[in-house]
Amino acid sequence: MHIELTTEFPAHAPEVWRHVQTSRLLRYVAAPLVTFTPLEPPTWPDVWQGGQYLTRMTLLGTVPLGQQAISVSRRVVSDVPGREHYELLDDGAGQLAPTWRHQITVQATPGDRTRYTDRVEVRAGLLTPVVVLFAALFYRHRQRRWRHLARHRFQALKEA
């Protein structure tokens, strides 16, 4: 099963893309709903590199959700000014969801705005409907945090 959510930000696509590529952004937009703790490697990279990162996830900082592998790849579809289009893929897997394929798409729109899309494919056996419901809530939360960041010119990331 999959979900797809799209929103627009008052920010330039290259700036949004720069932030998408940072582990700091993941920690900010997921909080306080989900907390990620790095396991392997034991510290977060400033910028996601291609490869795999093993994390431990908790709900509301206390309820264990198990381990999750974040497996990152990036693609620049277009870097033509005004028509920028970028994609980041986390082809992850975890204890609750053996398939957690999350694609982030960042596209420039008129008026120096950015269209941001989260598309998530989840396979978790019999738990799939429950995990998809959680994912829908989680990604709505993330996009709300994103909009807040963009409205405030990403100040919270600069202060962290």
GUTORMAR-783910 format. One record per residue (C-alpha): residue number from 1; residue in one letter; x negated, y negated, z negated. Coordinates in nm, 4 decimals. Each point is the difference from the previous one (the first is absolute). Layout:
BEGIN
[drennu NUM,"A",[X,Y,Z]]
...
END
This chain:
BEGIN
[drennu 1,"M",[0.0000,0.0000,0.0000]]
[drennu 2,"H",[-0.1138,-0.3543,0.0517]]
[drennu 3,"I",[0.0835,-0.3545,-0.0991]]
[drennu 4,"E",[-0.0862,-0.3249,0.1728]]
[drennu 5,"L",[0.0177,-0.3482,-0.1510]]
[drennu 6,"T",[-0.0919,-0.3273,0.1688]]
[drennu 7,"T",[-0.0354,-0.3514,-0.1330]]
[drennu 8,"E",[-0.1513,-0.3301,0.1163]]
[drennu 9,"F",[-0.2553,-0.2112,-0.1836]]
[drennu 10,"P",[-0.0894,-0.3674,0.0330]]
[drennu 11,"A",[-0.3642,0.0839,0.0729]]
[drennu 12,"H",[-0.2336,0.0535,0.2959]]
[drennu 13,"A",[-0.0323,0.3623,0.1122]]
[drennu 14,"P",[-0.3831,0.0050,-0.0251]]
[drennu 15,"E",[0.0225,-0.1147,-0.3635]]
[drennu 16,"V",[0.2632,0.2630,-0.0810]]
[drennu 17,"W",[-0.2148,0.2636,0.1742]]
[drennu 18,"R",[-0.3053,-0.1033,-0.2015]]
[drennu 19,"H",[0.1960,0.0599,-0.3225]]
[drennu 20,"V",[0.1567,0.3291,0.1206]]
[drennu 21,"Q",[-0.3506,0.1428,0.0236]]
[drennu 22,"T",[-0.0800,-0.0597,-0.3686]]
[drennu 23,"S",[0.0572,0.2310,-0.2941]]
[drennu 24,"R",[0.0809,-0.3074,-0.2099]]
[drennu 25,"L",[0.3141,-0.0537,0.2070]]
[drennu 26,"L",[0.1217,0.3573,-0.0590]]
[drennu 27,"R",[-0.0412,-0.0391,-0.3747]]
[drennu 28,"Y",[0.1834,-0.3346,0.0014]]
[drennu 29,"V",[0.3007,0.0955,0.2142]]
[drennu 30,"A",[0.0484,0.3360,-0.1752]]
[drennu 31,"A",[-0.0101,-0.1467,-0.3530]]
[drennu 32,"P",[0.1622,0.0295,-0.2434]]
[drennu 33,"L",[0.2152,0.2764,0.1503]]
[drennu 34,"V",[-0.2874,0.2298,0.0997]]
[drennu 35,"T",[-0.3583,-0.0086,-0.1235]]
[drennu 36,"F",[-0.2811,0.1584,0.1994]]
[drennu 37,"T",[-0.3202,0.1065,-0.1786]]
[drennu 38,"P",[-0.3002,0.0961,0.2145]]
[drennu 39,"L",[-0.1405,0.3490,-0.0571]]
[drennu 40,"E",[-0.2294,0.0682,0.2960]]
[drennu 41,"P",[-0.1787,-0.2241,0.0580]]
[drennu 42,"P",[0.0330,-0.1241,-0.3599]]
[drennu 43,"T",[0.0264,-0.3679,0.0986]]
[drennu 44,"W",[0.2081,-0.1853,0.2582]]
[drennu 45,"P",[-0.1645,-0.1263,0.3175]]
[drennu 46,"D",[0.0512,-0.3696,0.0677]]
[drennu 47,"V",[0.1079,0.0879,0.3547]]
[drennu 48,"W",[0.1438,0.3360,0.1027]]
[drennu 49,"Q",[-0.2449,0.1936,0.2117]]
[drennu 50,"G",[0.0983,0.2943,0.2145]]
[drennu 51,"G",[0.0171,0.3064,-0.2182]]
[drennu 52,"Q",[0.1748,0.1428,-0.3012]]
[drennu 53,"Y",[0.0540,-0.1379,-0.3509]]
[drennu 54,"L",[0.1381,0.2204,-0.2764]]
[drennu 55,"T",[0.2182,-0.1831,-0.2528]]
[drennu 56,"R",[0.2190,0.0690,-0.2996]]
[drennu 57,"M",[0.3431,-0.1649,0.0082]]
[drennu 58,"T",[0.2206,-0.0978,-0.2923]]
[drennu 59,"L",[0.3514,-0.1401,-0.0042]]
[drennu 60,"L",[0.0362,-0.3124,-0.2150]]
[drennu 61,"G",[-0.3496,0.0644,-0.1327]]
[drennu 62,"T",[0.1067,0.3014,-0.2060]]
[drennu 63,"V",[0.1777,0.2741,0.1981]]
[drennu 64,"P",[-0.2515,0.2191,0.1889]]
[drennu 65,"L",[0.0795,0.0452,0.3697]]
[drennu 66,"G",[-0.3032,0.2172,0.0717]]
[drennu 67,"Q",[-0.2918,-0.0446,0.2333]]
[drennu 68,"Q",[0.0281,-0.1617,0.3410]]
[drennu 69,"A",[-0.2547,0.0011,0.2808]]
[drennu 70,"I",[-0.0126,-0.3251,0.1951]]
[drennu 71,"S",[-0.1483,0.0641,0.3437]]
[drennu 72,"V",[-0.0548,-0.3269,0.1864]]
[drennu 73,"S",[-0.0443,-0.0811,0.3673]]
[drennu 74,"R",[0.0431,-0.3356,0.1777]]
[drennu 75,"R",[0.0807,-0.1133,0.3511]]
[drennu 76,"V",[-0.0031,-0.3425,0.1629]]
[drennu 77,"V",[0.2615,0.0146,0.2760]]
[drennu 78,"S",[-0.0481,-0.3653,0.0985]]
[drennu 79,"D",[-0.2079,-0.2827,-0.1425]]
[drennu 80,"V",[0.1176,-0.2548,0.2588]]
[drennu 81,"P",[0.0863,-0.3195,-0.1955]]
[drennu 82,"G",[0.3741,-0.0259,-0.0523]]
[drennu 83,"R",[0.0544,0.3640,0.1043]]
[drennu 84,"E",[-0.2021,0.1805,-0.2663]]
[drennu 85,"H",[0.1106,0.3545,-0.0749]]
[drennu 86,"Y",[-0.1747,0.2221,-0.2543]]
[drennu 87,"E",[0.0696,0.3414,-0.1514]]
[drennu 88,"L",[-0.1258,0.1744,-0.3116]]
[drennu 89,"L",[0.0840,0.3648,-0.0577]]
[drennu 90,"D",[-0.0162,0.1839,-0.3297]]
[drennu 91,"D",[0.0347,0.3640,0.0965]]
[drennu 92,"G",[0.0194,0.0973,-0.3635]]
[drennu 93,"A",[0.1107,0.2955,-0.2034]]
[drennu 94,"G",[0.0834,0.0558,-0.3620]]
[drennu 95,"Q",[0.1186,0.2447,-0.2581]]
[drennu 96,"L",[0.3622,-0.1145,0.0301]]
[drennu 97,"A",[-0.0041,-0.0549,0.3765]]
[drennu 98,"P",[-0.2390,0.2103,0.2091]]
[drennu 99,"T",[0.0691,-0.2414,0.2880]]
[drennu 100,"W",[-0.0005,-0.3748,-0.0668]]
[drennu 101,"R",[-0.0737,-0.1694,0.3311]]
[drennu 102,"H",[0.0184,-0.3782,-0.0424]]
[drennu 103,"Q",[-0.0515,-0.2294,0.2965]]
[drennu 104,"I",[-0.0275,-0.3752,-0.0520]]
[drennu 105,"T",[0.0557,-0.2163,0.3074]]
[drennu 106,"V",[-0.0932,-0.3690,0.0000]]
[drennu 107,"Q",[0.1186,-0.2089,0.2970]]
[drennu 108,"A",[-0.0176,-0.3718,0.0702]]
[drennu 109,"T",[0.3357,-0.1684,0.0587]]
[drennu 110,"P",[0.0770,-0.3546,0.1198]]
[drennu 111,"G",[-0.0567,-0.2840,-0.2431]]
[drennu 112,"D",[-0.3151,0.1431,-0.1602]]
[drennu 113,"R",[0.1989,0.2700,-0.1730]]
[drennu 114,"T",[-0.0643,0.3721,-0.0317]]
[drennu 115,"R",[0.2275,0.2993,0.0370]]
[drennu 116,"Y",[-0.1051,0.2711,-0.2436]]
[drennu 117,"T",[0.1353,0.3555,0.0241]]
[drennu 118,"D",[-0.0412,0.2972,-0.2325]]
[drennu 119,"R",[0.0863,0.3317,0.1638]]
[drennu 120,"V",[-0.0278,0.3019,-0.2268]]
[drennu 121,"E",[0.0453,0.3660,0.0833]]
[drennu 122,"V",[0.0450,0.2241,-0.3024]]
[drennu 123,"R",[0.0085,0.3775,-0.0281]]
[drennu 124,"A",[0.0403,0.1396,-0.3494]]
[drennu 125,"G",[0.1935,0.3219,0.0481]]
[drennu 126,"L",[0.3196,0.0109,-0.2038]]
[drennu 127,"L",[-0.0999,-0.3256,-0.1697]]
[drennu 128,"T",[-0.0081,-0.1916,0.3309]]
[drennu 129,"P",[0.3347,-0.1858,-0.0466]]
[drennu 130,"V",[-0.0991,-0.1127,-0.3509]]
[drennu 131,"V",[-0.3513,-0.1020,0.1082]]
[drennu 132,"V",[0.1402,-0.1901,0.3011]]
[drennu 133,"L",[0.2411,-0.1873,-0.2286]]
[drennu 134,"F",[-0.2917,-0.0919,-0.2266]]
[drennu 135,"A",[-0.2064,-0.1049,0.3050]]
[drennu 136,"A",[0.2811,-0.2278,0.1211]]
[drennu 137,"L",[0.0125,-0.1733,-0.3396]]
[drennu 138,"F",[-0.3793,-0.0156,-0.0238]]
[drennu 139,"Y",[-0.0458,-0.1580,0.3445]]
[drennu 140,"R",[0.2779,-0.2539,-0.0623]]
[drennu 141,"H",[-0.1871,-0.0933,-0.3173]]
[drennu 142,"R",[-0.3285,-0.0261,0.1943]]
[drennu 143,"Q",[0.1522,-0.2230,0.2675]]
[drennu 144,"R",[0.1528,-0.2262,-0.2645]]
[drennu 145,"R",[-0.3475,-0.0365,-0.1563]]
[drennu 146,"W",[-0.1470,-0.0644,0.3481]]
[drennu 147,"R",[0.2492,-0.2815,0.0667]]
[drennu 148,"H",[-0.0887,-0.1555,-0.3348]]
[drennu 149,"L",[-0.3710,0.0167,0.0854]]
[drennu 150,"A",[0.0499,-0.1569,0.3431]]
[drennu 151,"R",[0.2196,-0.2813,-0.1372]]
[drennu 152,"H",[-0.2774,-0.0806,-0.2489]]
[drennu 153,"R",[-0.2803,0.0257,0.2573]]
[drennu 154,"F",[-0.1388,0.3206,-0.1526]]
[drennu 155,"Q",[-0.1120,-0.1902,-0.3106]]
[drennu 156,"A",[0.0572,0.2975,-0.2337]]
[drennu 157,"L",[-0.2517,0.2066,0.1984]]
[drennu 158,"K",[-0.2579,-0.2775,-0.0195]]
[drennu 159,"E",[0.0385,-0.0219,-0.3778]]
[drennu 160,"A",[-0.0163,0.3749,-0.0650]]
END
